[in-house]
Each structure stands twice: as structure tokens, then as C-alpha cells.
Amino acid sequence: MRVRKNIAANEEGFLFNPTTGDSFSTNSIGVEIISLLKKDISLRDIVDELYEKYDVDRALLERDVEDFSLQLKEFSILE
């Protein structure tokens, strides 16, 4: 999965899709996930990286990352 090339994103969590005109906001973890997706890092590797960085239940993290990626796809942020 990759972030579409035309998607504008900033460090504060604001995303803009110029194709649809839609804008979205996310939290700091969402920004981190989007940044990793832009580097073409797999969801599995993203989970690994976040798990090492944060004190969180791995199963919950995997589910949250998967849910977030599905939302990004639904809003045409991901290819």
C-alpha cells in the first residue's frame, strides 16, 4: 500500500486529497503511519516499528493499524 502521490500531508496531521477536494485530520500516530507508508513500508513493518516504540498490546496495535489503513483506502488516500 502506498499513499497516492497527489495527497498533501503535513506534520500536524492534516491531509488533503485534491482529486476529491476532501480534507482529513489525524493524530500523531496517524501522521507517523502515513509517513511510513509514504516510504513504502509494509503494514507488518509499520506494526513492528510502532510496537518497539510504544508500550501497547501488539494485537490491539495490529488491529488499529489495519483499521486505519482501511479508512485511508476508503477515503482514497491509499492506492
Distance bins in CASP14 RR format, pairs under 12 A and 6 or more apart:
PFRMAT RR
TARGET T0000
AUTHOR 0000-0000-0000
RMODE 2
METHOD distances of the structure
MODEL  1
1 33 0 0 0 0 0 1 0 0 0 0 0
1 34 0 0 0 0 0 1 0 0 0 0 0
1 36 0 0 0 0 0 1 0 0 0 0 0
1 37 1 0 0 1 0 0 0 0 0 0 0
1 38 0 0 0 0 0 1 0 0 0 0 0
1 39 0 0 0 0 0 1 0 0 0 0 0
1 40 0 0 0 0 1 0 0 0 0 0 0
1 41 0 0 0 0 1 0 0 0 0 0 0
1 42 1 0 0 1 0 0 0 0 0 0 0
1 43 1 0 0 1 0 0 0 0 0 0 0
1 44 0 0 0 0 0 1 0 0 0 0 0
1 45 0 0 0 0 0 1 0 0 0 0 0
1 46 0 0 0 0 1 0 0 0 0 0 0
1 65 0 0 0 0 0 1 0 0 0 0 0
1 66 0 0 0 0 0 1 0 0 0 0 0
1 68 0 0 0 0 0 1 0 0 0 0 0
1 69 1 0 0 1 0 0 0 0 0 0 0
1 70 0 0 0 0 0 1 0 0 0 0 0
1 72 1 0 0 1 0 0 0 0 0 0 0
1 73 1 0 0 1 0 0 0 0 0 0 0
1 77 0 0 0 0 1 0 0 0 0 0 0
1 78 1 0 1 0 0 0 0 0 0 0 0
1 79 1 0 0 1 0 0 0 0 0 0 0
2 34 0 0 0 0 0 1 0 0 0 0 0
2 36 0 0 0 0 0 1 0 0 0 0 0
2 37 1 0 0 1 0 0 0 0 0 0 0
2 38 1 0 0 1 0 0 0 0 0 0 0
2 39 0 0 0 0 1 0 0 0 0 0 0
2 40 1 0 1 0 0 0 0 0 0 0 0
2 41 0 0 0 0 1 0 0 0 0 0 0
2 42 0 0 0 0 0 1 0 0 0 0 0
2 43 0 0 0 0 0 1 0 0 0 0 0
2 69 0 0 0 0 0 1 0 0 0 0 0
2 72 0 0 0 0 0 1 0 0 0 0 0
2 73 0 0 0 0 0 1 0 0 0 0 0
2 77 0 0 0 0 1 0 0 0 0 0 0
2 78 1 0 0 1 0 0 0 0 0 0 0
2 79 1 0 1 0 0 0 0 0 0 0 0
3 9 1 0 0 1 0 0 0 0 0 0 0
3 15 0 0 0 0 1 0 0 0 0 0 0
3 16 0 0 0 0 0 1 0 0 0 0 0
3 17 0 0 0 0 0 1 0 0 0 0 0
3 30 0 0 0 0 0 1 0 0 0 0 0
3 31 0 0 0 0 0 1 0 0 0 0 0
3 33 0 0 0 0 1 0 0 0 0 0 0
3 34 1 0 0 1 0 0 0 0 0 0 0
3 35 0 0 0 0 1 0 0 0 0 0 0
3 36 0 0 0 0 1 0 0 0 0 0 0
3 37 1 0 1 0 0 0 0 0 0 0 0
3 38 1 0 1 0 0 0 0 0 0 0 0
3 39 0 0 0 0 1 0 0 0 0 0 0
3 40 0 0 0 0 1 0 0 0 0 0 0
3 41 0 0 0 0 0 1 0 0 0 0 0
3 69 0 0 0 0 0 1 0 0 0 0 0
3 72 1 0 0 1 0 0 0 0 0 0 0
3 73 0 0 0 0 0 1 0 0 0 0 0
3 75 0 0 0 0 0 1 0 0 0 0 0
3 76 0 0 0 0 0 1 0 0 0 0 0
3 77 1 0 0 1 0 0 0 0 0 0 0
3 78 1 0 0 1 0 0 0 0 0 0 0
3 79 1 0 0 1 0 0 0 0 0 0 0
4 15 0 0 0 0 0 1 0 0 0 0 0
4 16 0 0 0 0 0 1 0 0 0 0 0
4 17 1 0 0 1 0 0 0 0 0 0 0
4 18 0 0 0 0 1 0 0 0 0 0 0
4 19 1 0 0 1 0 0 0 0 0 0 0
4 20 0 0 0 0 0 1 0 0 0 0 0
4 34 0 0 0 0 0 1 0 0 0 0 0
4 37 0 0 0 0 0 1 0 0 0 0 0
4 38 0 0 0 0 0 1 0 0 0 0 0
4 72 0 0 0 0 1 0 0 0 0 0 0
4 73 0 0 0 0 0 1 0 0 0 0 0
4 75 0 0 0 0 0 1 0 0 0 0 0
4 76 1 0 0 1 0 0 0 0 0 0 0
4 77 1 0 0 1 0 0 0 0 0 0 0
4 78 1 0 0 1 0 0 0 0 0 0 0
4 79 1 0 1 0 0 0 0 0 0 0 0
5 17 0 0 0 0 0 1 0 0 0 0 0
5 18 0 0 0 0 0 1 0 0 0 0 0
5 19 0 0 0 0 0 1 0 0 0 0 0
5 38 0 0 0 0 1 0 0 0 0 0 0
5 40 0 0 0 0 0 1 0 0 0 0 0
5 77 0 0 0 0 0 1 0 0 0 0 0
5 78 0 0 0 0 0 1 0 0 0 0 0
5 79 0 0 0 0 1 0 0 0 0 0 0
6 15 0 0 0 0 0 1 0 0 0 0 0
6 16 0 0 0 0 1 0 0 0 0 0 0
6 17 1 0 0 1 0 0 0 0 0 0 0
6 18 1 0 1 0 0 0 0 0 0 0 0
6 19 1 0 0 1 0 0 0 0 0 0 0
6 20 0 0 0 0 0 1 0 0 0 0 0
6 21 0 0 0 0 0 1 0 0 0 0 0
6 76 0 0 0 0 1 0 0 0 0 0 0
6 77 0 0 0 0 0 1 0 0 0 0 0
6 79 0 0 0 0 0 1 0 0 0 0 0
7 13 0 0 0 0 0 1 0 0 0 0 0
7 14 0 0 0 0 0 1 0 0 0 0 0
7 15 1 0 0 1 0 0 0 0 0 0 0
7 16 1 0 0 1 0 0 0 0 0 0 0
7 17 1 0 1 0 0 0 0 0 0 0 0
7 18 0 0 0 0 1 0 0 0 0 0 0
7 19 0 0 0 0 1 0 0 0 0 0 0
7 20 0 0 0 0 0 1 0 0 0 0 0
7 21 0 0 0 0 0 1 0 0 0 0 0
7 22 0 0 0 0 0 1 0 0 0 0 0
7 23 0 0 0 0 0 1 0 0 0 0 0
7 24 0 0 0 0 1 0 0 0 0 0 0
7 34 0 0 0 0 1 0 0 0 0 0 0
7 37 0 0 0 0 0 1 0 0 0 0 0
7 38 0 0 0 0 1 0 0 0 0 0 0
7 72 0 0 0 0 1 0 0 0 0 0 0
7 75 0 0 0 0 1 0 0 0 0 0 0
7 76 0 0 0 0 1 0 0 0 0 0 0
7 77 1 0 1 0 0 0 0 0 0 0 0
7 78 0 0 0 0 1 0 0 0 0 0 0
7 79 0 0 0 0 1 0 0 0 0 0 0
8 14 0 0 0 0 1 0 0 0 0 0 0
8 15 1 0 0 1 0 0 0 0 0 0 0
8 16 1 0 1 0 0 0 0 0 0 0 0
8 17 0 0 0 0 1 0 0 0 0 0 0
8 18 1 0 0 1 0 0 0 0 0 0 0
8 19 0 0 0 0 0 1 0 0 0 0 0
8 21 0 0 0 0 0 1 0 0 0 0 0
8 22 0 0 0 0 0 1 0 0 0 0 0
8 23 0 0 0 0 1 0 0 0 0 0 0
8 24 0 0 0 0 0 1 0 0 0 0 0
8 34 0 0 0 0 0 1 0 0 0 0 0
8 38 0 0 0 0 0 1 0 0 0 0 0
8 77 0 0 0 0 0 1 0 0 0 0 0
9 15 1 0 1 0 0 0 0 0 0 0 0
9 16 1 0 0 1 0 0 0 0 0 0 0
9 17 0 0 0 0 0 1 0 0 0 0 0
9 18 0 0 0 0 0 1 0 0 0 0 0
9 23 0 0 0 0 0 1 0 0 0 0 0
9 24 0 0 0 0 1 0 0 0 0 0 0
9 25 0 0 0 0 0 1 0 0 0 0 0
9 26 0 0 0 0 1 0 0 0 0 0 0
9 30 0 0 0 0 1 0 0 0 0 0 0
9 31 1 0 0 1 0 0 0 0 0 0 0
9 32 0 0 0 0 0 1 0 0 0 0 0
9 33 0 0 0 0 0 1 0 0 0 0 0
9 34 1 0 1 0 0 0 0 0 0 0 0
9 35 1 0 0 1 0 0 0 0 0 0 0
9 37 0 0 0 0 1 0 0 0 0 0 0
9 38 1 0 0 1 0 0 0 0 0 0 0
9 72 0 0 0 0 0 1 0 0 0 0 0
9 77 0 0 0 0 1 0 0 0 0 0 0
10 16 0 0 0 0 1 0 0 0 0 0 0
10 23 0 0 0 0 0 1 0 0 0 0 0
10 24 0 0 0 0 0 1 0 0 0 0 0
10 25 0 0 0 0 0 1 0 0 0 0 0
10 26 0 0 0 0 0 1 0 0 0 0 0
10 31 0 0 0 0 1 0 0 0 0 0 0
10 34 0 0 0 0 0 1 0 0 0 0 0
10 35 0 0 0 0 0 1 0 0 0 0 0
11 26 0 0 0 0 0 1 0 0 0 0 0
11 28 0 0 0 0 1 0 0 0 0 0 0
11 30 0 0 0 0 0 1 0 0 0 0 0
11 31 1 0 0 1 0 0 0 0 0 0 0
11 32 0 0 0 0 0 1 0 0 0 0 0
11 34 0 0 0 0 0 1 0 0 0 0 0
11 35 0 0 0 0 1 0 0 0 0 0 0
12 24 0 0 0 0 0 1 0 0 0 0 0
12 25 0 0 0 0 1 0 0 0 0 0 0
12 26 0 0 0 0 1 0 0 0 0 0 0
12 27 0 0 0 0 0 1 0 0 0 0 0
12 28 0 0 0 0 1 0 0 0 0 0 0
12 30 0 0 0 0 0 1 0 0 0 0 0
12 31 1 0 0 1 0 0 0 0 0 0 0
12 34 0 0 0 0 0 1 0 0 0 0 0
13 23 0 0 0 0 0 1 0 0 0 0 0
13 24 0 0 0 0 1 0 0 0 0 0 0
13 25 1 0 1 0 0 0 0 0 0 0 0
13 26 1 0 1 0 0 0 0 0 0 0 0
13 27 1 0 0 1 0 0 0 0 0 0 0
13 28 1 0 0 1 0 0 0 0 0 0 0
13 29 0 0 0 0 0 1 0 0 0 0 0
13 30 1 0 0 1 0 0 0 0 0 0 0
13 31 1 0 1 0 0 0 0 0 0 0 0
13 32 0 0 0 0 1 0 0 0 0 0 0
13 33 0 0 0 0 0 1 0 0 0 0 0
13 34 1 0 0 1 0 0 0 0 0 0 0
13 35 0 0 0 0 1 0 0 0 0 0 0
13 77 0 0 0 0 0 1 0 0 0 0 0
14 22 0 0 0 0 0 1 0 0 0 0 0
14 23 1 0 0 1 0 0 0 0 0 0 0
14 24 1 0 0 1 0 0 0 0 0 0 0
14 25 1 0 1 0 0 0 0 0 0 0 0
14 26 0 0 0 0 1 0 0 0 0 0 0
14 27 0 0 0 0 0 1 0 0 0 0 0
14 30 0 0 0 0 0 1 0 0 0 0 0
14 31 0 0 0 0 1 0 0 0 0 0 0
14 34 0 0 0 0 0 1 0 0 0 0 0
15 21 0 0 0 0 0 1 0 0 0 0 0
15 22 0 0 0 0 1 0 0 0 0 0 0
15 23 1 0 0 1 0 0 0 0 0 0 0
15 24 1 0 1 0 0 0 0 0 0 0 0
15 25 1 0 0 1 0 0 0 0 0 0 0
15 26 1 0 0 1 0 0 0 0 0 0 0
15 27 0 0 0 0 0 1 0 0 0 0 0
15 30 0 0 0 0 1 0 0 0 0 0 0
15 31 0 0 0 0 1 0 0 0 0 0 0
15 33 0 0 0 0 0 1 0 0 0 0 0
15 34 1 0 0 1 0 0 0 0 0 0 0
15 35 0 0 0 0 0 1 0 0 0 0 0
15 37 0 0 0 0 0 1 0 0 0 0 0
15 38 0 0 0 0 0 1 0 0 0 0 0
15 71 0 0 0 0 0 1 0 0 0 0 0
15 72 0 0 0 0 1 0 0 0 0 0 0
15 75 0 0 0 0 1 0 0 0 0 0 0
15 76 0 0 0 0 0 1 0 0 0 0 0
15 77 1 0 0 1 0 0 0 0 0 0 0
15 78 0 0 0 0 0 1 0 0 0 0 0
16 22 1 0 0 1 0 0 0 0 0 0 0
16 23 1 0 1 0 0 0 0 0 0 0 0
16 24 1 0 0 1 0 0 0 0 0 0 0
16 25 0 0 0 0 0 1 0 0 0 0 0
16 75 0 0 0 0 0 1 0 0 0 0 0
16 76 0 0 0 0 0 1 0 0 0 0 0
16 77 0 0 0 0 1 0 0 0 0 0 0
17 23 1 0 0 1 0 0 0 0 0 0 0
17 24 1 0 0 1 0 0 0 0 0 0 0
17 72 0 0 0 0 0 1 0 0 0 0 0
17 74 0 0 0 0 0 1 0 0 0 0 0
17 75 1 0 0 1 0 0 0 0 0 0 0
17 76 1 0 1 0 0 0 0 0 0 0 0
17 77 1 0 0 1 0 0 0 0 0 0 0
17 78 0 0 0 0 0 1 0 0 0 0 0
18 76 0 0 0 0 0 1 0 0 0 0 0
18 77 0 0 0 0 0 1 0 0 0 0 0
19 75 0 0 0 0 0 1 0 0 0 0 0
19 76 1 0 0 1 0 0 0 0 0 0 0
19 77 0 0 0 0 0 1 0 0 0 0 0
19 79 0 0 0 0 0 1 0 0 0 0 0
20 74 0 0 0 0 0 1 0 0 0 0 0
20 75 0 0 0 0 1 0 0 0 0 0 0
20 76 1 0 0 1 0 0 0 0 0 0 0
20 77 0 0 0 0 1 0 0 0 0 0 0
21 75 0 0 0 0 0 1 0 0 0 0 0
21 76 0 0 0 0 0 1 0 0 0 0 0
22 72 0 0 0 0 0 1 0 0 0 0 0
22 74 0 0 0 0 0 1 0 0 0 0 0
22 75 1 0 0 1 0 0 0 0 0 0 0
22 76 1 0 0 1 0 0 0 0 0 0 0
22 77 0 0 0 0 1 0 0 0 0 0 0
23 75 0 0 0 0 1 0 0 0 0 0 0
23 77 0 0 0 0 0 1 0 0 0 0 0
24 30 0 0 0 0 0 1 0 0 0 0 0
24 31 0 0 0 0 0 1 0 0 0 0 0
24 34 0 0 0 0 0 1 0 0 0 0 0
24 68 0 0 0 0 0 1 0 0 0 0 0
24 71 0 0 0 0 1 0 0 0 0 0 0
24 72 0 0 0 0 1 0 0 0 0 0 0
24 74 0 0 0 0 0 1 0 0 0 0 0
24 75 1 0 0 1 0 0 0 0 0 0 0
24 76 0 0 0 0 0 1 0 0 0 0 0
24 77 1 0 0 1 0 0 0 0 0 0 0
25 31 0 0 0 0 1 0 0 0 0 0 0
25 34 0 0 0 0 0 1 0 0 0 0 0
25 75 0 0 0 0 0 1 0 0 0 0 0
26 32 0 0 0 0 1 0 0 0 0 0 0
26 33 0 0 0 0 1 0 0 0 0 0 0
26 34 1 0 0 1 0 0 0 0 0 0 0
26 35 0 0 0 0 0 1 0 0 0 0 0
26 37 0 0 0 0 0 1 0 0 0 0 0
26 68 0 0 0 0 1 0 0 0 0 0 0
26 71 0 0 0 0 1 0 0 0 0 0 0
26 72 0 0 0 0 1 0 0 0 0 0 0
26 75 0 0 0 0 0 1 0 0 0 0 0
26 77 0 0 0 0 1 0 0 0 0 0 0
27 33 0 0 0 0 1 0 0 0 0 0 0
27 34 0 0 0 0 0 1 0 0 0 0 0
27 64 0 0 0 0 0 1 0 0 0 0 0
27 68 0 0 0 0 0 1 0 0 0 0 0
28 34 0 0 0 0 0 1 0 0 0 0 0
28 35 0 0 0 0 0 1 0 0 0 0 0
28 50 0 0 0 0 0 1 0 0 0 0 0
28 53 0 0 0 0 0 1 0 0 0 0 0
28 54 0 0 0 0 0 1 0 0 0 0 0
29 35 0 0 0 0 0 1 0 0 0 0 0
29 36 0 0 0 0 0 1 0 0 0 0 0
29 46 0 0 0 0 0 1 0 0 0 0 0
29 47 0 0 0 0 0 1 0 0 0 0 0
29 49 0 0 0 0 0 1 0 0 0 0 0
29 50 1 0 0 1 0 0 0 0 0 0 0
29 53 0 0 0 0 1 0 0 0 0 0 0
29 54 0 0 0 0 1 0 0 0 0 0 0
29 56 0 0 0 0 1 0 0 0 0 0 0
29 61 0 0 0 0 1 0 0 0 0 0 0
29 64 0 0 0 0 1 0 0 0 0 0 0
29 65 0 0 0 0 1 0 0 0 0 0 0
29 68 0 0 0 0 1 0 0 0 0 0 0
30 36 0 0 0 0 1 0 0 0 0 0 0
30 37 0 0 0 0 1 0 0 0 0 0 0
30 38 0 0 0 0 0 1 0 0 0 0 0
30 46 0 0 0 0 0 1 0 0 0 0 0
30 50 0 0 0 0 1 0 0 0 0 0 0
30 64 0 0 0 0 1 0 0 0 0 0 0
30 65 0 0 0 0 1 0 0 0 0 0 0
30 67 0 0 0 0 0 1 0 0 0 0 0
30 68 1 0 0 1 0 0 0 0 0 0 0
30 69 0 0 0 0 0 1 0 0 0 0 0
30 71 0 0 0 0 0 1 0 0 0 0 0
30 72 0 0 0 0 1 0 0 0 0 0 0
30 77 0 0 0 0 0 1 0 0 0 0 0
31 37 0 0 0 0 0 1 0 0 0 0 0
31 38 0 0 0 0 0 1 0 0 0 0 0
31 68 0 0 0 0 0 1 0 0 0 0 0
32 38 0 0 0 0 0 1 0 0 0 0 0
32 39 0 0 0 0 0 1 0 0 0 0 0
32 41 0 0 0 0 0 1 0 0 0 0 0
32 46 0 0 0 0 1 0 0 0 0 0 0
32 47 0 0 0 0 0 1 0 0 0 0 0
32 49 0 0 0 0 1 0 0 0 0 0 0
32 50 1 0 0 1 0 0 0 0 0 0 0
32 53 0 0 0 0 1 0 0 0 0 0 0
32 54 0 0 0 0 1 0 0 0 0 0 0
32 65 0 0 0 0 0 1 0 0 0 0 0
32 68 0 0 0 0 0 1 0 0 0 0 0
33 39 0 0 0 0 0 1 0 0 0 0 0
33 41 0 0 0 0 1 0 0 0 0 0 0
33 42 0 0 0 0 0 1 0 0 0 0 0
33 43 0 0 0 0 1 0 0 0 0 0 0
33 45 0 0 0 0 0 1 0 0 0 0 0
33 46 1 0 1 0 0 0 0 0 0 0 0
33 47 0 0 0 0 1 0 0 0 0 0 0
33 49 0 0 0 0 1 0 0 0 0 0 0
33 50 1 0 0 1 0 0 0 0 0 0 0
33 53 0 0 0 0 0 1 0 0 0 0 0
33 54 0 0 0 0 0 1 0 0 0 0 0
33 61 0 0 0 0 0 1 0 0 0 0 0
33 64 0 0 0 0 1 0 0 0 0 0 0
33 65 1 0 0 1 0 0 0 0 0 0 0
33 66 0 0 0 0 0 1 0 0 0 0 0
33 67 0 0 0 0 0 1 0 0 0 0 0
33 68 1 0 0 1 0 0 0 0 0 0 0
33 69 1 0 0 1 0 0 0 0 0 0 0
33 71 0 0 0 0 0 1 0 0 0 0 0
33 72 0 0 0 0 1 0 0 0 0 0 0
33 77 0 0 0 0 0 1 0 0 0 0 0
33 78 0 0 0 0 0 1 0 0 0 0 0
34 41 0 0 0 0 0 1 0 0 0 0 0
34 46 0 0 0 0 1 0 0 0 0 0 0
34 65 0 0 0 0 0 1 0 0 0 0 0
34 68 0 0 0 0 1 0 0 0 0 0 0
34 69 0 0 0 0 1 0 0 0 0 0 0
34 71 0 0 0 0 0 1 0 0 0 0 0
34 72 1 0 0 1 0 0 0 0 0 0 0
34 75 0 0 0 0 0 1 0 0 0 0 0
34 77 1 0 0 1 0 0 0 0 0 0 0
34 78 0 0 0 0 1 0 0 0 0 0 0
35 41 0 0 0 0 1 0 0 0 0 0 0
35 46 0 0 0 0 1 0 0 0 0 0 0
35 49 0 0 0 0 0 1 0 0 0 0 0
35 50 0 0 0 0 0 1 0 0 0 0 0
36 42 0 0 0 0 1 0 0 0 0 0 0
36 43 0 0 0 0 1 0 0 0 0 0 0
36 44 0 0 0 0 0 1 0 0 0 0 0
36 45 1 0 0 1 0 0 0 0 0 0 0
36 46 1 0 1 0 0 0 0 0 0 0 0
36 47 0 0 0 0 0 1 0 0 0 0 0
36 48 0 0 0 0 0 1 0 0 0 0 0
36 49 1 0 0 1 0 0 0 0 0 0 0
36 50 0 0 0 0 1 0 0 0 0 0 0
36 53 0 0 0 0 0 1 0 0 0 0 0
36 65 0 0 0 0 1 0 0 0 0 0 0
36 68 0 0 0 0 0 1 0 0 0 0 0
36 69 0 0 0 0 0 1 0 0 0 0 0
37 43 0 0 0 0 1 0 0 0 0 0 0
37 45 0 0 0 0 0 1 0 0 0 0 0
37 46 1 0 0 1 0 0 0 0 0 0 0
37 49 0 0 0 0 0 1 0 0 0 0 0
37 65 0 0 0 0 0 1 0 0 0 0 0
37 68 0 0 0 0 1 0 0 0 0 0 0
37 69 1 0 0 1 0 0 0 0 0 0 0
37 72 1 0 0 1 0 0 0 0 0 0 0
37 73 0 0 0 0 0 1 0 0 0 0 0
37 77 0 0 0 0 1 0 0 0 0 0 0
37 78 1 0 0 1 0 0 0 0 0 0 0
37 79 0 0 0 0 1 0 0 0 0 0 0
38 46 0 0 0 0 0 1 0 0 0 0 0
38 72 0 0 0 0 0 1 0 0 0 0 0
38 77 0 0 0 0 0 1 0 0 0 0 0
38 78 0 0 0 0 0 1 0 0 0 0 0
38 79 0 0 0 0 0 1 0 0 0 0 0
39 45 0 0 0 0 1 0 0 0 0 0 0
39 46 0 0 0 0 1 0 0 0 0 0 0
39 49 0 0 0 0 0 1 0 0 0 0 0
40 46 0 0 0 0 0 1 0 0 0 0 0
40 78 0 0 0 0 0 1 0 0 0 0 0
40 79 0 0 0 0 0 1 0 0 0 0 0
41 47 0 0 0 0 0 1 0 0 0 0 0
41 48 0 0 0 0 1 0 0 0 0 0 0
41 49 1 0 0 1 0 0 0 0 0 0 0
41 50 0 0 0 0 0 1 0 0 0 0 0
41 65 0 0 0 0 0 1 0 0 0 0 0
41 69 0 0 0 0 0 1 0 0 0 0 0
42 48 0 0 0 0 1 0 0 0 0 0 0
42 49 0 0 0 0 0 1 0 0 0 0 0
42 65 0 0 0 0 0 1 0 0 0 0 0
42 69 0 0 0 0 0 1 0 0 0 0 0
43 49 0 0 0 0 0 1 0 0 0 0 0
43 50 0 0 0 0 0 1 0 0 0 0 0
43 61 0 0 0 0 0 1 0 0 0 0 0
43 62 0 0 0 0 1 0 0 0 0 0 0
43 63 0 0 0 0 0 1 0 0 0 0 0
43 64 0 0 0 0 0 1 0 0 0 0 0
43 65 1 0 1 0 0 0 0 0 0 0 0
43 66 1 0 0 1 0 0 0 0 0 0 0
43 67 0 0 0 0 0 1 0 0 0 0 0
43 68 0 0 0 0 1 0 0 0 0 0 0
43 69 1 0 1 0 0 0 0 0 0 0 0
43 70 0 0 0 0 0 1 0 0 0 0 0
43 72 0 0 0 0 0 1 0 0 0 0 0
43 73 0 0 0 0 0 1 0 0 0 0 0
43 78 0 0 0 0 0 1 0 0 0 0 0
44 50 0 0 0 0 0 1 0 0 0 0 0
44 51 0 0 0 0 0 1 0 0 0 0 0
44 58 0 0 0 0 0 1 0 0 0 0 0
44 61 0 0 0 0 0 1 0 0 0 0 0
44 62 0 0 0 0 1 0 0 0 0 0 0
44 65 0 0 0 0 1 0 0 0 0 0 0
44 66 0 0 0 0 0 1 0 0 0 0 0
44 69 0 0 0 0 0 1 0 0 0 0 0
45 51 0 0 0 0 0 1 0 0 0 0 0
45 52 0 0 0 0 0 1 0 0 0 0 0
45 65 0 0 0 0 0 1 0 0 0 0 0
46 52 0 0 0 0 0 1 0 0 0 0 0
46 53 0 0 0 0 0 1 0 0 0 0 0
46 61 0 0 0 0 1 0 0 0 0 0 0
46 62 0 0 0 0 1 0 0 0 0 0 0
46 64 0 0 0 0 0 1 0 0 0 0 0
46 65 1 0 1 0 0 0 0 0 0 0 0
46 66 0 0 0 0 0 1 0 0 0 0 0
46 68 0 0 0 0 1 0 0 0 0 0 0
46 69 0 0 0 0 1 0 0 0 0 0 0
46 72 0 0 0 0 0 1 0 0 0 0 0
47 53 0 0 0 0 0 1 0 0 0 0 0
47 54 0 0 0 0 0 1 0 0 0 0 0
47 56 0 0 0 0 1 0 0 0 0 0 0
47 57 0 0 0 0 0 1 0 0 0 0 0
47 58 1 0 0 1 0 0 0 0 0 0 0
47 59 0 0 0 0 0 1 0 0 0 0 0
47 60 0 0 0 0 0 1 0 0 0 0 0
47 61 1 0 1 0 0 0 0 0 0 0 0
47 62 1 0 1 0 0 0 0 0 0 0 0
47 63 0 0 0 0 1 0 0 0 0 0 0
47 64 0 0 0 0 1 0 0 0 0 0 0
47 65 1 0 1 0 0 0 0 0 0 0 0
47 66 0 0 0 0 1 0 0 0 0 0 0
47 68 0 0 0 0 0 1 0 0 0 0 0
47 69 0 0 0 0 0 1 0 0 0 0 0
48 54 0 0 0 0 0 1 0 0 0 0 0
48 58 0 0 0 0 1 0 0 0 0 0 0
48 61 0 0 0 0 1 0 0 0 0 0 0
48 62 0 0 0 0 0 1 0 0 0 0 0
48 65 0 0 0 0 0 1 0 0 0 0 0
49 61 0 0 0 0 0 1 0 0 0 0 0
49 65 0 0 0 0 0 1 0 0 0 0 0
50 56 1 0 0 1 0 0 0 0 0 0 0
50 57 0 0 0 0 0 1 0 0 0 0 0
50 58 0 0 0 0 1 0 0 0 0 0 0
50 60 0 0 0 0 0 1 0 0 0 0 0
50 61 1 0 1 0 0 0 0 0 0 0 0
50 62 0 0 0 0 1 0 0 0 0 0 0
50 64 0 0 0 0 1 0 0 0 0 0 0
50 65 1 0 0 1 0 0 0 0 0 0 0
50 68 0 0 0 0 0 1 0 0 0 0 0
51 57 0 0 0 0 1 0 0 0 0 0 0
51 58 1 0 1 0 0 0 0 0 0 0 0
51 59 0 0 0 0 0 1 0 0 0 0 0
51 60 0 0 0 0 0 1 0 0 0 0 0
51 61 1 0 1 0 0 0 0 0 0 0 0
51 62 0 0 0 0 1 0 0 0 0 0 0
51 64 0 0 0 0 0 1 0 0 0 0 0
51 65 0 0 0 0 1 0 0 0 0 0 0
52 58 0 0 0 0 0 1 0 0 0 0 0
52 61 0 0 0 0 0 1 0 0 0 0 0
53 61 0 0 0 0 0 1 0 0 0 0 0
54 60 0 0 0 0 0 1 0 0 0 0 0
54 61 1 0 0 1 0 0 0 0 0 0 0
54 64 0 0 0 0 0 1 0 0 0 0 0
54 65 0 0 0 0 0 1 0 0 0 0 0
55 61 0 0 0 0 0 1 0 0 0 0 0
56 62 0 0 0 0 0 1 0 0 0 0 0
56 63 0 0 0 0 0 1 0 0 0 0 0
56 64 0 0 0 0 1 0 0 0 0 0 0
56 65 0 0 0 0 0 1 0 0 0 0 0
57 63 0 0 0 0 1 0 0 0 0 0 0
57 64 0 0 0 0 1 0 0 0 0 0 0
58 64 0 0 0 0 0 1 0 0 0 0 0
58 65 0 0 0 0 0 1 0 0 0 0 0
59 65 0 0 0 0 0 1 0 0 0 0 0
59 66 0 0 0 0 0 1 0 0 0 0 0
60 66 0 0 0 0 0 1 0 0 0 0 0
60 67 0 0 0 0 0 1 0 0 0 0 0
61 67 0 0 0 0 0 1 0 0 0 0 0
61 68 0 0 0 0 0 1 0 0 0 0 0
62 68 0 0 0 0 0 1 0 0 0 0 0
62 69 0 0 0 0 0 1 0 0 0 0 0
63 69 0 0 0 0 0 1 0 0 0 0 0
63 70 0 0 0 0 0 1 0 0 0 0 0
64 70 0 0 0 0 0 1 0 0 0 0 0
64 71 0 0 0 0 0 1 0 0 0 0 0
65 71 0 0 0 0 0 1 0 0 0 0 0
65 72 0 0 0 0 0 1 0 0 0 0 0
66 72 0 0 0 0 0 1 0 0 0 0 0
66 73 0 0 0 0 0 1 0 0 0 0 0
67 73 0 0 0 0 0 1 0 0 0 0 0
67 74 0 0 0 0 0 1 0 0 0 0 0
68 74 0 0 0 0 0 1 0 0 0 0 0
68 75 0 0 0 0 0 1 0 0 0 0 0
68 77 0 0 0 0 0 1 0 0 0 0 0
68 78 0 0 0 0 0 1 0 0 0 0 0
69 75 0 0 0 0 0 1 0 0 0 0 0
69 77 0 0 0 0 1 0 0 0 0 0 0
69 78 1 0 0 1 0 0 0 0 0 0 0
69 79 0 0 0 0 0 1 0 0 0 0 0
70 77 0 0 0 0 0 1 0 0 0 0 0
70 78 0 0 0 0 1 0 0 0 0 0 0
71 77 0 0 0 0 1 0 0 0 0 0 0
71 78 0 0 0 0 1 0 0 0 0 0 0
72 78 1 0 1 0 0 0 0 0 0 0 0
72 79 0 0 0 0 0 1 0 0 0 0 0
73 79 0 0 0 0 1 0 0 0 0 0 0
END
